[in-house]
Amino acid sequence: MLSEFSSAKLGRYQSIKRVSAGKIVDIAHYDDAPRGIRSLVIEASDGERMGFDPTKQPGIFARYTPVVGDRLVVYEDGYASISPAAAFESGYLPEAVPAAAPPSSGTGQLNTEHPAAADVGSGL
């Protein structure tokens, strides 16, 4: 028989991941787009604003629909996800590297074939 779930019984971990991230500063909504979102406007570390097309990362909104202020997070292997602002800010600190530096081992490109992209909506 299974006992009742308690997060207090789980092991504790500290993240050591390096990510690239930008603040979502605007969202373009259209009825024909996934979750009604056609594009995100992301603010880079140097203040430049860039457009992000969520259709290039299938399933990116499967768990969460972003709002202005959240972060687009790109992992070293190119996998992208959305992080609520409070969760991101409590889990990451800026690195002391030049703003133009890419992730240490990443390509700077999204990995649309990352295995987790297929699992995002699977309920796992």
C-alpha positions as CSV (number, residue, x, y, z in Angstrom):
1,M,0.0,0.0,0.0
2,L,1.2,3.5,-0.8
3,S,1.6,6.1,1.9
4,E,0.2,9.6,1.4
5,F,2.5,11.9,-0.5
6,S,4.5,14.4,1.5
7,S,7.1,16.7,0.0
8,A,8.8,16.8,3.4
9,K,9.9,13.2,2.8
10,L,11.6,13.9,-0.5
11,G,15.4,14.5,-0.9
12,R,16.5,18.2,-1.2
13,Y,18.5,19.4,-4.1
14,Q,20.1,22.7,-5.2
15,S,20.2,23.6,-8.8
16,I,23.5,24.0,-10.6
17,K,22.1,24.5,-14.1
18,R,23.3,27.3,-16.3
19,V,20.6,28.8,-18.5
20,S,20.0,31.8,-20.7
21,A,16.8,33.7,-20.0
22,G,15.0,36.8,-21.0
23,K,12.0,38.6,-19.5
24,I,8.7,38.4,-21.4
25,V,7.7,42.1,-22.0
26,D,4.8,41.7,-24.4
27,I,2.6,38.9,-25.8
28,A,0.8,38.9,-29.1
29,H,-2.5,37.1,-28.9
30,Y,-4.4,35.5,-31.8
31,D,-7.3,33.1,-31.7
32,D,-5.7,30.7,-34.1
33,A,-2.5,30.2,-32.2
34,P,-1.6,27.7,-29.4
35,R,-3.2,28.9,-26.2
36,G,-4.0,32.1,-28.2
37,I,-0.4,33.2,-28.2
38,R,1.3,33.9,-31.6
39,S,4.5,35.5,-30.4
40,L,6.4,36.7,-27.3
41,V,8.6,39.8,-27.0
42,I,11.6,39.0,-25.0
43,E,14.0,41.5,-23.5
44,A,17.6,40.6,-23.8
45,S,20.2,41.3,-21.1
46,D,21.4,44.4,-23.1
47,G,17.8,45.7,-23.3
48,E,17.3,44.7,-27.0
49,R,13.8,43.3,-27.7
50,M,13.5,40.1,-29.7
51,G,10.5,38.2,-31.1
52,F,10.1,34.5,-30.1
53,D,7.9,32.2,-32.2
54,P,6.4,29.6,-29.8
55,T,5.5,27.3,-32.7
56,K,9.2,26.5,-33.1
57,Q,9.1,24.8,-29.6
58,P,6.1,22.5,-29.7
59,G,4.4,22.0,-26.3
60,I,6.1,25.1,-24.7
61,F,2.7,26.2,-23.3
62,A,1.5,22.7,-22.3
63,R,2.0,23.2,-18.6
64,Y,1.7,26.9,-18.2
65,T,0.5,30.0,-20.1
66,P,2.9,32.9,-19.8
67,V,2.2,36.4,-18.6
68,V,4.2,39.6,-19.0
69,G,7.1,39.5,-16.5
70,D,7.7,35.7,-16.8
71,R,10.9,34.4,-18.3
72,L,11.7,32.5,-21.4
73,V,14.4,30.0,-20.3
74,V,16.8,28.3,-22.7
75,Y,18.9,25.4,-21.3
76,E,22.4,24.6,-22.5
77,D,21.1,21.8,-24.8
78,G,18.7,24.2,-26.5
79,Y,15.5,23.1,-24.8
80,A,13.2,26.2,-24.0
81,S,10.6,26.6,-21.4
82,I,8.6,29.3,-19.7
83,S,9.2,30.0,-16.0
84,P,6.9,32.1,-13.9
85,A,8.7,35.2,-12.7
86,A,8.7,34.4,-9.0
87,A,9.9,30.8,-9.5
88,F,12.7,32.0,-11.8
89,E,13.8,34.8,-9.5
90,S,13.9,32.5,-6.5
91,G,16.0,29.9,-8.3
92,Y,18.5,31.8,-10.4
93,L,21.1,34.6,-10.0
94,P,22.7,36.4,-12.9
95,E,26.2,35.2,-13.8
96,A,29.1,37.7,-13.8
97,V,29.8,37.3,-17.6
98,P,29.5,39.7,-20.5
99,A,25.9,40.0,-21.7
100,A,26.7,38.7,-25.2
101,A,28.3,35.4,-23.9
102,P,26.4,32.3,-25.0
103,P,25.7,29.4,-22.5
104,S,29.0,27.6,-21.7
105,S,28.4,24.5,-23.8
106,G,25.2,25.4,-25.7
107,T,24.8,26.5,-29.3
108,G,22.5,29.4,-28.6
109,Q,19.8,27.7,-30.8
110,L,16.6,26.1,-29.7
111,N,16.5,22.3,-29.7
112,T,13.1,21.5,-31.1
113,E,13.8,17.7,-31.0
114,H,14.8,17.6,-27.2
115,P,13.2,14.5,-25.6
116,A,11.5,16.6,-23.0
117,A,9.7,18.6,-25.7
118,A,7.7,15.4,-26.5
119,D,7.0,14.7,-22.9
120,V,5.7,18.2,-22.0
121,G,2.0,17.4,-22.4
122,S,2.2,13.7,-21.6
123,G,1.4,14.1,-18.0
124,L,4.6,12.4,-16.9
